[in-house]
Amino acid sequence: MSETNAVKIAWHRGERGPTYIGGVSRTADAIRLTGRDPVLGIDVALSIPLEEVEHIGIAEGPSGSSDGGSFVVLCLPGSEPIQLRPVAGNSLDVHLLARAMGLTPASAQLAQGGRT
């Protein structure tokens, strides 16, 4: 995934953070998230240096919740994880997004509790 190939996503930090609708892109040294703050209506951007990303995984939301389904999790040391999913995506889209961000199929299975 390059900066020119931004993917439209919904993302939020932690369990209860506001959800931003925007994009994600990855350069050689960073992951960049952009979006619009739903309350204030302002644009937000977050650049995360790759060396600050502790882990990229895939998780499942609680079934029956409005946020249910698969999502990508960016784990950052000393910070709440960032959860993101493609807008109008399905679980395959989530896996493709994770792979584009550098998550390999074997580590995706491990992140879900599977075996390689």
Backbone as XML, in Angstrom:
<?xml version="1.0"?>
<chain id="A" units="angstrom">
  <residue number="1" name="MET">
    <atom name="N" x="0.864" y="-1.167" z="0.000"/>
    <atom name="CA" x="0.000" y="0.000" z="0.000"/>
    <atom name="C" x="0.902" y="1.219" z="0.000"/>
  </residue>
  <residue number="2" name="SER">
    <atom name="N" x="0.751" y="2.082" z="-0.953"/>
    <atom name="CA" x="1.554" y="3.292" z="-1.011"/>
    <atom name="C" x="0.702" y="4.488" z="-0.626"/>
  </residue>
  <residue number="3" name="GLU">
    <atom name="N" x="1.356" y="5.614" z="-0.487"/>
    <atom name="CA" x="0.631" y="6.821" z="-0.112"/>
    <atom name="C" x="-0.405" y="7.196" z="-1.165"/>
  </residue>
  <residue number="4" name="THR">
    <atom name="N" x="-0.135" y="6.871" z="-2.403"/>
    <atom name="CA" x="-1.088" y="7.197" z="-3.462"/>
    <atom name="C" x="-2.248" y="6.207" z="-3.521"/>
  </residue>
  <residue number="5" name="ASN">
    <atom name="N" x="-2.119" y="5.062" z="-2.854"/>
    <atom name="CA" x="-3.172" y="4.052" z="-2.839"/>
    <atom name="C" x="-3.920" y="4.056" z="-1.513"/>
  </residue>
  <residue number="6" name="ALA">
    <atom name="N" x="-4.364" y="5.196" z="-1.055"/>
    <atom name="CA" x="-5.065" y="5.281" z="0.218"/>
    <atom name="C" x="-6.365" y="4.485" z="0.143"/>
  </residue>
  <residue number="7" name="VAL">
    <atom name="N" x="-6.673" y="3.781" z="1.225"/>
    <atom name="CA" x="-7.874" y="2.968" z="1.331"/>
    <atom name="C" x="-8.851" y="3.701" z="2.242"/>
  </residue>
  <residue number="8" name="LYS">
    <atom name="N" x="-10.135" y="3.801" z="1.845"/>
    <atom name="CA" x="-11.129" y="4.468" z="2.673"/>
    <atom name="C" x="-11.505" y="3.561" z="3.847"/>
  </residue>
  <residue number="9" name="ILE">
    <atom name="N" x="-11.363" y="4.101" z="5.054"/>
    <atom name="CA" x="-11.587" y="3.306" z="6.256"/>
    <atom name="C" x="-12.353" y="4.098" z="7.311"/>
  </residue>
  <residue number="10" name="ALA">
    <atom name="N" x="-12.821" y="3.358" z="8.315"/>
    <atom name="CA" x="-13.306" y="3.934" z="9.569"/>
    <atom name="C" x="-12.284" y="3.519" z="10.622"/>
  </residue>
  <residue number="11" name="TRP">
    <atom name="N" x="-11.870" y="4.447" z="11.481"/>
    <atom name="CA" x="-10.878" y="4.111" z="12.501"/>
    <atom name="C" x="-11.155" y="4.865" z="13.796"/>
  </residue>
  <residue number="12" name="HIS">
    <atom name="N" x="-10.694" y="4.277" z="14.879"/>
    <atom name="CA" x="-10.777" y="4.945" z="16.178"/>
    <atom name="C" x="-9.704" y="4.395" z="17.100"/>
  </residue>
  <residue number="13" name="ARG">
    <atom name="N" x="-9.392" y="5.180" z="18.105"/>
    <atom name="CA" x="-8.372" y="4.805" z="19.084"/>
    <atom name="C" x="-9.073" y="4.317" z="20.340"/>
  </residue>
  <residue number="14" name="GLY">
    <atom name="N" x="-8.686" y="3.160" z="20.835"/>
    <atom name="CA" x="-9.264" y="2.614" z="22.055"/>
    <atom name="C" x="-10.671" y="2.087" z="21.839"/>
  </residue>
  <residue number="15" name="GLU">
    <atom name="N" x="-11.299" y="1.719" z="22.928"/>
    <atom name="CA" x="-12.639" y="1.134" z="22.866"/>
    <atom name="C" x="-13.739" y="2.165" z="22.634"/>
  </residue>
  <residue number="16" name="ARG">
    <atom name="N" x="-13.579" y="3.361" z="23.146"/>
    <atom name="CA" x="-14.667" y="4.326" z="23.112"/>
    <atom name="C" x="-14.321" y="5.628" z="22.379"/>
  </residue>
  <residue number="17" name="GLY">
    <atom name="N" x="-13.228" y="5.653" z="21.683"/>
    <atom name="CA" x="-12.839" y="6.869" z="20.985"/>
    <atom name="C" x="-13.777" y="7.195" z="19.839"/>
  </residue>
  <residue number="18" name="PRO">
    <atom name="N" x="-13.816" y="8.462" z="19.432"/>
    <atom name="CA" x="-14.657" y="8.823" z="18.287"/>
    <atom name="C" x="-14.180" y="8.098" z="17.026"/>
  </residue>
  <residue number="19" name="THR">
    <atom name="N" x="-15.118" y="7.754" z="16.166"/>
    <atom name="CA" x="-14.783" y="7.080" z="14.914"/>
    <atom name="C" x="-14.590" y="8.130" z="13.827"/>
  </residue>
  <residue number="20" name="TYR">
    <atom name="N" x="-13.490" y="8.025" z="13.129"/>
    <atom name="CA" x="-13.177" y="8.921" z="12.022"/>
    <atom name="C" x="-13.357" y="8.160" z="10.717"/>
  </residue>
  <residue number="21" name="ILE">
    <atom name="N" x="-13.909" y="8.812" z="9.722"/>
    <atom name="CA" x="-14.008" y="8.235" z="8.384"/>
    <atom name="C" x="-12.981" y="8.951" z="7.535"/>
  </residue>
  <residue number="22" name="GLY">
    <atom name="N" x="-12.085" y="8.169" z="6.956"/>
    <atom name="CA" x="-11.006" y="8.772" z="6.176"/>
    <atom name="C" x="-10.250" y="7.721" z="5.406"/>
  </residue>
  <residue number="23" name="GLY">
    <atom name="N" x="-8.936" y="7.767" z="5.534"/>
    <atom name="CA" x="-8.103" y="6.858" z="4.774"/>
    <atom name="C" x="-6.886" y="6.417" z="5.543"/>
  </residue>
  <residue number="24" name="VAL">
    <atom name="N" x="-6.248" y="5.384" z="5.013"/>
    <atom name="CA" x="-4.981" y="4.897" z="5.546"/>
    <atom name="C" x="-4.038" y="4.714" z="4.374"/>
  </residue>
  <residue number="25" name="SER">
    <atom name="N" x="-2.794" y="5.059" z="4.592"/>
    <atom name="CA" x="-1.768" y="4.814" z="3.589"/>
    <atom name="C" x="-0.495" y="4.433" z="4.318"/>
  </residue>
  <residue number="26" name="ARG">
    <atom name="N" x="0.384" y="3.764" z="3.602"/>
    <atom name="CA" x="1.648" y="3.348" z="4.195"/>
    <atom name="C" x="2.775" y="3.766" z="3.276"/>
  </residue>
  <residue number="27" name="THR">
    <atom name="N" x="3.761" y="4.395" z="3.874"/>
    <atom name="CA" x="4.978" y="4.732" z="3.146"/>
    <atom name="C" x="6.064" y="3.785" z="3.629"/>
  </residue>
  <residue number="28" name="ALA">
    <atom name="N" x="7.279" y="3.978" z="3.180"/>
    <atom name="CA" x="8.377" y="3.106" z="3.585"/>
    <atom name="C" x="8.663" y="3.199" z="5.081"/>
  </residue>
  <residue number="29" name="ASP">
    <atom name="N" x="8.297" y="4.317" z="5.712"/>
    <atom name="CA" x="8.646" y="4.490" z="7.119"/>
    <atom name="C" x="7.492" y="4.857" z="8.045"/>
  </residue>
  <residue number="30" name="ALA">
    <atom name="N" x="6.252" y="4.915" z="7.539"/>
    <atom name="CA" x="5.142" y="5.328" z="8.411"/>
    <atom name="C" x="3.796" y="4.829" z="7.893"/>
  </residue>
  <residue number="31" name="ILE">
    <atom name="N" x="2.844" y="4.760" z="8.827"/>
    <atom name="CA" x="1.439" y="4.534" z="8.497"/>
    <atom name="C" x="0.737" y="5.849" z="8.780"/>
  </residue>
  <residue number="32" name="ARG">
    <atom name="N" x="-0.052" y="6.334" z="7.822"/>
    <atom name="CA" x="-0.738" y="7.615" z="7.983"/>
    <atom name="C" x="-2.245" y="7.382" z="7.949"/>
  </residue>
  <residue number="33" name="LEU">
    <atom name="N" x="-2.913" y="7.851" z="8.999"/>
    <atom name="CA" x="-4.369" y="7.794" z="9.091"/>
    <atom name="C" x="-4.917" y="9.200" z="8.954"/>
  </residue>
  <residue number="34" name="THR">
    <atom name="N" x="-5.963" y="9.359" z="8.173"/>
    <atom name="CA" x="-6.639" y="10.644" z="8.046"/>
    <atom name="C" x="-8.123" y="10.422" z="8.285"/>
  </residue>
  <residue number="35" name="GLY">
    <atom name="N" x="-8.823" y="11.481" z="8.636"/>
    <atom name="CA" x="-10.253" y="11.352" z="8.844"/>
    <atom name="C" x="-10.892" y="12.661" z="9.229"/>
  </residue>
  <residue number="36" name="ARG">
    <atom name="N" x="-12.198" y="12.607" z="9.411"/>
    <atom name="CA" x="-12.970" y="13.776" z="9.803"/>
    <atom name="C" x="-13.554" y="13.518" z="11.171"/>
  </residue>
  <residue number="37" name="ASP">
    <atom name="N" x="-13.348" y="14.464" z="12.087"/>
    <atom name="CA" x="-13.900" y="14.392" z="13.434"/>
    <atom name="C" x="-15.415" y="14.560" z="13.344"/>
  </residue>
  <residue number="38" name="PRO">
    <atom name="N" x="-16.194" y="13.569" z="13.818"/>
    <atom name="CA" x="-17.646" y="13.631" z="13.656"/>
    <atom name="C" x="-18.318" y="14.704" z="14.510"/>
  </residue>
  <residue number="39" name="VAL">
    <atom name="N" x="-17.693" y="15.115" z="15.599"/>
    <atom name="CA" x="-18.290" y="16.103" z="16.491"/>
    <atom name="C" x="-17.930" y="17.515" z="16.056"/>
  </residue>
  <residue number="40" name="LEU">
    <atom name="N" x="-16.645" y="17.749" z="15.872"/>
    <atom name="CA" x="-16.179" y="19.095" z="15.533"/>
    <atom name="C" x="-16.175" y="19.373" z="14.038"/>
  </residue>
  <residue number="41" name="GLY">
    <atom name="N" x="-16.212" y="18.333" z="13.223"/>
    <atom name="CA" x="-16.215" y="18.523" z="11.777"/>
    <atom name="C" x="-14.886" y="18.969" z="11.217"/>
  </residue>
  <residue number="42" name="ILE">
    <atom name="N" x="-13.803" y="18.755" z="11.976"/>
    <atom name="CA" x="-12.486" y="19.143" z="11.470"/>
    <atom name="C" x="-11.742" y="17.912" z="10.973"/>
  </residue>
  <residue number="43" name="ASP">
    <atom name="N" x="-10.808" y="18.133" z="10.081"/>
    <atom name="CA" x="-9.988" y="17.041" z="9.578"/>
    <atom name="C" x="-8.888" y="16.729" z="10.587"/>
  </residue>
  <residue number="44" name="VAL">
    <atom name="N" x="-8.596" y="15.433" z="10.737"/>
    <atom name="CA" x="-7.527" y="14.989" z="11.625"/>
    <atom name="C" x="-6.582" y="14.098" z="10.835"/>
  </residue>
  <residue number="45" name="ALA">
    <atom name="N" x="-5.341" y="14.052" z="11.259"/>
    <atom name="CA" x="-4.347" y="13.185" z="10.629"/>
    <atom name="C" x="-3.410" y="12.668" z="11.710"/>
  </residue>
  <residue number="46" name="LEU">
    <atom name="N" x="-2.988" y="11.428" z="11.543"/>
    <atom name="CA" x="-2.082" y="10.792" z="12.490"/>
    <atom name="C" x="-1.053" y="10.015" z="11.697"/>
  </residue>
  <residue number="47" name="SER">
    <atom name="N" x="0.209" y="10.357" z="11.868"/>
    <atom name="CA" x="1.296" y="9.612" z="11.231"/>
    <atom name="C" x="2.007" y="8.804" z="12.302"/>
  </residue>
  <residue number="48" name="ILE">
    <atom name="N" x="2.150" y="7.507" z="12.060"/>
    <atom name="CA" x="2.760" y="6.609" z="13.022"/>
    <atom name="C" x="4.020" y="6.024" z="12.400"/>
  </residue>
  <residue number="49" name="PRO">
    <atom name="N" x="5.200" y="6.368" z="12.935"/>
    <atom name="CA" x="6.421" y="5.757" z="12.402"/>
    <atom name="C" x="6.358" y="4.241" z="12.574"/>
  </residue>
  <residue number="50" name="LEU">
    <atom name="N" x="6.781" y="3.500" z="11.565"/>
    <atom name="CA" x="6.712" y="2.038" z="11.617"/>
    <atom name="C" x="7.464" y="1.463" z="12.808"/>
  </residue>
  <residue number="51" name="GLU">
    <atom name="N" x="8.559" y="2.103" z="13.216"/>
    <atom name="CA" x="9.302" y="1.570" z="14.359"/>
    <atom name="C" x="8.538" y="1.727" z="15.679"/>
  </residue>
  <residue number="52" name="GLU">
    <atom name="N" x="7.462" y="2.534" z="15.665"/>
    <atom name="CA" x="6.620" y="2.693" z="16.846"/>
    <atom name="C" x="5.469" y="1.694" z="16.890"/>
  </residue>
  <residue number="53" name="VAL">
    <atom name="N" x="5.254" y="0.937" z="15.815"/>
    <atom name="CA" x="4.177" y="-0.053" z="15.766"/>
    <atom name="C" x="4.701" y="-1.339" z="16.391"/>
  </residue>
  <residue number="54" name="GLU">
    <atom name="N" x="4.087" y="-1.721" z="17.494"/>
    <atom name="CA" x="4.492" y="-2.936" z="18.200"/>
    <atom name="C" x="3.970" y="-4.187" z="17.504"/>
  </residue>
  <residue number="55" name="HIS">
    <atom name="N" x="2.730" y="-4.100" z="16.988"/>
    <atom name="CA" x="2.096" y="-5.263" z="16.368"/>
    <atom name="C" x="0.926" y="-4.795" z="15.504"/>
  </residue>
  <residue number="56" name="ILE">
    <atom name="N" x="0.724" y="-5.469" z="14.369"/>
    <atom name="CA" x="-0.467" y="-5.282" z="13.549"/>
    <atom name="C" x="-1.193" y="-6.612" z="13.551"/>
  </residue>
  <residue number="57" name="GLY">
    <atom name="N" x="-2.458" y="-6.617" z="13.978"/>
    <atom name="CA" x="-3.201" y="-7.867" z="14.062"/>
    <atom name="C" x="-4.610" y="-7.724" z="13.535"/>
  </residue>
  <residue number="58" name="ILE">
    <atom name="N" x="-5.326" y="-8.824" z="13.561"/>
    <atom name="CA" x="-6.731" y="-8.845" z="13.167"/>
    <atom name="C" x="-7.523" y="-9.358" z="14.361"/>
  </residue>
  <residue number="59" name="ALA">
    <atom name="N" x="-8.617" y="-8.700" z="14.672"/>
    <atom name="CA" x="-9.457" y="-9.106" z="15.796"/>
    <atom name="C" x="-10.916" y="-9.096" z="15.360"/>
  </residue>
  <residue number="60" name="GLU">
    <atom name="N" x="-11.742" y="-9.705" z="16.177"/>
    <atom name="CA" x="-13.189" y="-9.761" z="15.932"/>
    <atom name="C" x="-13.898" y="-8.916" z="16.976"/>
  </residue>
  <residue number="61" name="GLY">
    <atom name="N" x="-14.851" y="-8.104" z="16.526"/>
    <atom name="CA" x="-15.683" y="-7.340" z="17.444"/>
    <atom name="C" x="-16.733" y="-8.239" z="18.061"/>
  </residue>
  <residue number="62" name="PRO">
    <atom name="N" x="-17.376" y="-7.787" z="19.139"/>
    <atom name="CA" x="-18.430" y="-8.592" z="19.754"/>
    <atom name="C" x="-19.562" y="-8.843" z="18.762"/>
  </residue>
  <residue number="63" name="SER">
    <atom name="N" x="-20.037" y="-10.080" z="18.697"/>
    <atom name="CA" x="-21.124" y="-10.377" z="17.770"/>
    <atom name="C" x="-22.393" y="-9.670" z="18.216"/>
  </residue>
  <residue number="64" name="GLY">
    <atom name="N" x="-23.153" y="-9.209" z="17.250"/>
    <atom name="CA" x="-24.399" y="-8.517" z="17.546"/>
    <atom name="C" x="-24.237" y="-7.036" z="17.805"/>
  </residue>
  <residue number="65" name="SER">
    <atom name="N" x="-23.006" y="-6.559" z="17.949"/>
    <atom name="CA" x="-22.817" y="-5.123" z="18.173"/>
    <atom name="C" x="-22.762" y="-4.399" z="16.841"/>
  </residue>
  <residue number="66" name="SER">
    <atom name="N" x="-22.988" y="-3.103" z="16.879"/>
    <atom name="CA" x="-22.930" y="-2.318" z="15.642"/>
    <atom name="C" x="-21.517" y="-2.287" z="15.091"/>
  </residue>
  <residue number="67" name="ASP">
    <atom name="N" x="-20.534" y="-2.536" z="15.947"/>
    <atom name="CA" x="-19.134" y="-2.557" z="15.550"/>
    <atom name="C" x="-18.641" y="-3.969" z="15.278"/>
  </residue>
  <residue number="68" name="GLY">
    <atom name="N" x="-19.553" y="-4.965" z="15.279"/>
    <atom name="CA" x="-19.164" y="-6.356" z="15.113"/>
    <atom name="C" x="-18.436" y="-6.592" z="13.804"/>
  </residue>
  <residue number="69" name="GLY">
    <atom name="N" x="-17.757" y="-7.706" z="13.716"/>
    <atom name="CA" x="-17.006" y="-8.054" z="12.520"/>
    <atom name="C" x="-15.518" y="-7.891" z="12.744"/>
  </residue>
  <residue number="70" name="SER">
    <atom name="N" x="-14.756" y="-8.214" z="11.730"/>
    <atom name="CA" x="-13.300" y="-8.153" z="11.816"/>
    <atom name="C" x="-12.792" y="-6.733" z="11.667"/>
  </residue>
  <residue number="71" name="PHE">
    <atom name="N" x="-11.647" y="-6.468" z="12.292"/>
    <atom name="CA" x="-10.976" y="-5.194" z="12.125"/>
    <atom name="C" x="-9.481" y="-5.375" z="12.318"/>
  </residue>
  <residue number="72" name="VAL">
    <atom name="N" x="-8.707" y="-4.450" z="11.795"/>
    <atom name="CA" x="-7.263" y="-4.441" z="11.955"/>
    <atom name="C" x="-6.949" y="-3.655" z="13.220"/>
  </residue>
  <residue number="73" name="VAL">
    <atom name="N" x="-5.990" y="-4.145" z="13.994"/>
    <atom name="CA" x="-5.579" y="-3.474" z="15.221"/>
    <atom name="C" x="-4.114" y="-3.086" z="15.100"/>
  </residue>
  <residue number="74" name="LEU">
    <atom name="N" x="-3.822" y="-1.820" z="15.328"/>
    <atom name="CA" x="-2.443" y="-1.344" z="15.415"/>
    <atom name="C" x="-2.123" y="-1.181" z="16.895"/>
  </residue>
  <residue number="75" name="CYS">
    <atom name="N" x="-1.187" y="-1.963" z="17.395"/>
    <atom name="CA" x="-0.790" y="-1.869" z="18.801"/>
    <atom name="C" x="0.459" y="-1.001" z="18.898"/>
  </residue>
  <residue number="76" name="LEU">
    <atom name="N" x="0.363" y="0.016" z="19.750"/>
    <atom name="CA" x="1.460" y="0.949" z="19.960"/>
    <atom name="C" x="1.864" y="0.886" z="21.430"/>
  </residue>
  <residue number="77" name="PRO">
    <atom name="N" x="3.160" y="0.820" z="21.735"/>
    <atom name="CA" x="3.570" y="0.723" z="23.130"/>
    <atom name="C" x="3.147" y="1.965" z="23.919"/>
  </residue>
  <residue number="78" name="GLY">
    <atom name="N" x="2.575" y="1.735" z="25.097"/>
    <atom name="CA" x="2.195" y="2.844" z="25.977"/>
    <atom name="C" x="1.009" y="3.652" z="25.494"/>
  </residue>
  <residue number="79" name="SER">
    <atom name="N" x="0.195" y="3.101" z="24.595"/>
    <atom name="CA" x="-0.934" y="3.834" z="24.035"/>
    <atom name="C" x="-2.084" y="2.875" z="23.768"/>
  </residue>
  <residue number="80" name="GLU">
    <atom name="N" x="-3.289" y="3.418" z="23.688"/>
    <atom name="CA" x="-4.431" y="2.586" z="23.334"/>
    <atom name="C" x="-4.292" y="2.109" z="21.892"/>
  </residue>
  <residue number="81" name="PRO">
    <atom name="N" x="-4.718" y="0.887" z="21.601"/>
    <atom name="CA" x="-4.627" y="0.399" z="20.220"/>
    <atom name="C" x="-5.566" y="1.179" z="19.300"/>
  </residue>
  <residue number="82" name="ILE">
    <atom name="N" x="-5.216" y="1.194" z="18.042"/>
    <atom name="CA" x="-6.035" y="1.843" z="17.021"/>
    <atom name="C" x="-6.712" y="0.742" z="16.221"/>
  </residue>
  <residue number="83" name="GLN">
    <atom name="N" x="-8.030" y="0.845" z="16.079"/>
    <atom name="CA" x="-8.803" y="-0.146" z="15.340"/>
    <atom name="C" x="-9.263" y="0.474" z="14.029"/>
  </residue>
  <residue number="84" name="LEU">
    <atom name="N" x="-9.107" y="-0.268" z="12.935"/>
    <atom name="CA" x="-9.547" y="0.245" z="11.646"/>
    <atom name="C" x="-10.127" y="-0.864" z="10.794"/>
  </residue>
  <residue number="85" name="ARG">
    <atom name="N" x="-11.078" y="-0.476" z="9.948"/>
    <atom name="CA" x="-11.709" y="-1.422" z="9.019"/>
    <atom name="C" x="-12.100" y="-0.659" z="7.752"/>
  </residue>
  <residue number="86" name="PRO">
    <atom name="N" x="-12.072" y="-1.351" z="6.617"/>
    <atom name="CA" x="-12.509" y="-0.704" z="5.379"/>
    <atom name="C" x="-13.981" y="-0.307" z="5.485"/>
  </residue>
  <residue number="87" name="VAL">
    <atom name="N" x="-14.327" y="0.827" z="4.914"/>
    <atom name="CA" x="-15.722" y="1.261" z="4.886"/>
    <atom name="C" x="-16.476" y="0.318" z="3.954"/>
  </residue>
  <residue number="88" name="ALA">
    <atom name="N" x="-17.603" y="-0.168" z="4.404"/>
    <atom name="CA" x="-18.442" y="-1.115" z="3.641"/>
    <atom name="C" x="-17.657" y="-2.351" z="3.239"/>
  </residue>
  <residue number="89" name="GLY">
    <atom name="N" x="-16.720" y="-2.759" z="4.097"/>
    <atom name="CA" x="-15.906" y="-3.923" z="3.788"/>
    <atom name="C" x="-16.419" y="-5.176" z="4.461"/>
  </residue>
  <residue number="90" name="ASN">
    <atom name="N" x="-15.826" y="-6.294" z="4.065"/>
    <atom name="CA" x="-16.125" y="-7.571" z="4.697"/>
    <atom name="C" x="-14.839" y="-8.119" z="5.302"/>
  </residue>
  <residue number="91" name="SER">
    <atom name="N" x="-14.880" y="-9.312" z="5.858"/>
    <atom name="CA" x="-13.698" y="-9.848" z="6.533"/>
    <atom name="C" x="-12.537" y="-10.057" z="5.558"/>
  </residue>
  <residue number="92" name="LEU">
    <atom name="N" x="-12.821" y="-10.377" z="4.299"/>
    <atom name="CA" x="-11.746" y="-10.515" z="3.326"/>
    <atom name="C" x="-11.057" y="-9.171" z="3.117"/>
  </residue>
  <residue number="93" name="ASP">
    <atom name="N" x="-11.826" y="-8.081" z="3.025"/>
    <atom name="CA" x="-11.242" y="-6.751" z="2.871"/>
    <atom name="C" x="-10.352" y="-6.408" z="4.058"/>
  </residue>
  <residue number="94" name="VAL">
    <atom name="N" x="-10.749" y="-6.813" z="5.259"/>
    <atom name="CA" x="-9.944" y="-6.563" z="6.455"/>
    <atom name="C" x="-8.621" y="-7.305" z="6.341"/>
  </residue>
  <residue number="95" name="HIS">
    <atom name="N" x="-8.651" y="-8.569" z="5.894"/>
    <atom name="CA" x="-7.419" y="-9.340" z="5.743"/>
    <atom name="C" x="-6.519" y="-8.737" z="4.667"/>
  </residue>
  <residue number="96" name="LEU">
    <atom name="N" x="-7.103" y="-8.271" z="3.570"/>
    <atom name="CA" x="-6.307" y="-7.625" z="2.520"/>
    <atom name="C" x="-5.676" y="-6.333" z="3.029"/>
  </residue>
  <residue number="97" name="LEU">
    <atom name="N" x="-6.426" y="-5.568" z="3.823"/>
    <atom name="CA" x="-5.889" y="-4.336" z="4.406"/>
    <atom name="C" x="-4.725" y="-4.660" z="5.336"/>
  </residue>
  <residue number="98" name="ALA">
    <atom name="N" x="-4.890" y="-5.651" z="6.200"/>
    <atom name="CA" x="-3.821" y="-6.041" z="7.120"/>
    <atom name="C" x="-2.583" y="-6.494" z="6.356"/>
  </residue>
  <residue number="99" name="ARG">
    <atom name="N" x="-2.793" y="-7.267" z="5.299"/>
    <atom name="CA" x="-1.664" y="-7.736" z="4.494"/>
    <atom name="C" x="-0.936" y="-6.563" z="3.835"/>
  </residue>
  <residue number="100" name="ALA">
    <atom name="N" x="-1.699" y="-5.590" z="3.330"/>
    <atom name="CA" x="-1.093" y="-4.419" z="2.695"/>
    <atom name="C" x="-0.291" y="-3.597" z="3.709"/>
  </residue>
  <residue number="101" name="MET">
    <atom name="N" x="-0.685" y="-3.686" z="4.976"/>
    <atom name="CA" x="0.026" y="-2.942" z="6.016"/>
    <atom name="C" x="1.221" y="-3.717" z="6.545"/>
  </residue>
  <residue number="102" name="GLY">
    <atom name="N" x="1.428" y="-4.939" z="6.061"/>
    <atom name="CA" x="2.615" y="-5.685" z="6.438"/>
    <atom name="C" x="2.356" y="-6.911" z="7.271"/>
  </residue>
  <residue number="103" name="LEU">
    <atom name="N" x="1.103" y="-7.277" z="7.498"/>
    <atom name="CA" x="0.776" y="-8.468" z="8.272"/>
    <atom name="C" x="0.782" y="-9.672" z="7.344"/>
  </residue>
  <residue number="104" name="THR">
    <atom name="N" x="1.550" y="-10.684" z="7.658"/>
    <atom name="CA" x="1.636" y="-11.873" z="6.819"/>
    <atom name="C" x="0.511" y="-12.837" z="7.160"/>
  </residue>
  <residue number="105" name="PRO">
    <atom name="N" x="0.169" y="-13.752" z="6.259"/>
    <atom name="CA" x="-0.899" y="-14.709" z="6.556"/>
    <atom name="C" x="-0.647" y="-15.514" z="7.832"/>
  </residue>
  <residue number="106" name="ALA">
    <atom name="N" x="0.590" y="-15.954" z="8.088"/>
    <atom name="CA" x="0.884" y="-16.739" z="9.292"/>
    <atom name="C" x="0.644" y="-15.911" z="10.551"/>
  </residue>
  <residue number="107" name="SER">
    <atom name="N" x="1.098" y="-14.666" z="10.569"/>
    <atom name="CA" x="0.894" y="-13.848" z="11.769"/>
    <atom name="C" x="-0.572" y="-13.465" z="11.923"/>
  </residue>
  <residue number="108" name="ALA">
    <atom name="N" x="-1.338" y="-13.403" z="10.815"/>
    <atom name="CA" x="-2.765" y="-13.137" z="10.925"/>
    <atom name="C" x="-3.453" y="-14.284" z="11.641"/>
  </residue>
  <residue number="109" name="GLN">
    <atom name="N" x="-3.050" y="-15.522" z="11.358"/>
    <atom name="CA" x="-3.637" y="-16.670" z="12.044"/>
    <atom name="C" x="-3.292" y="-16.630" z="13.518"/>
  </residue>
  <residue number="110" name="LEU">
    <atom name="N" x="-2.068" y="-16.299" z="13.837"/>
    <atom name="CA" x="-1.652" y="-16.236" z="15.230"/>
    <atom name="C" x="-2.389" y="-15.144" z="15.972"/>
  </residue>
  <residue number="111" name="ALA">
    <atom name="N" x="-2.642" y="-14.019" z="15.309"/>
    <atom name="CA" x="-3.357" y="-12.921" z="15.950"/>
    <atom name="C" x="-4.787" y="-13.329" z="16.288"/>
  </residue>
  <residue number="112" name="GLN">
    <atom name="N" x="-5.327" y="-14.291" z="15.546"/>
    <atom name="CA" x="-6.686" y="-14.761" z="15.798"/>
    <atom name="C" x="-6.696" y="-16.012" z="16.673"/>
  </residue>
  <residue number="113" name="GLY">
    <atom name="N" x="-5.547" y="-16.433" z="17.171"/>
    <atom name="CA" x="-5.499" y="-17.597" z="18.021"/>
    <atom name="C" x="-5.368" y="-18.900" z="17.265"/>
  </residue>
  <residue number="114" name="GLY">
    <atom name="N" x="-5.083" y="-18.814" z="15.963"/>
    <atom name="CA" x="-4.936" y="-20.023" z="15.148"/>
    <atom name="C" x="-3.536" y="-20.573" z="15.210"/>
  </residue>
  <residue number="115" name="ARG">
    <atom name="N" x="-3.306" y="-21.610" z="14.428"/>
    <atom name="CA" x="-1.985" y="-22.233" z="14.380"/>
    <atom name="C" x="-1.455" y="-22.167" z="12.972"/>
  </residue>
  <residue number="116" name="THR">
    <atom name="N" x="-0.144" y="-22.089" z="12.863"/>
    <atom name="CA" x="0.467" y="-22.075" z="11.539"/>
    <atom name="C" x="0.894" y="-23.449" z="11.125"/>
  </residue>
</chain>
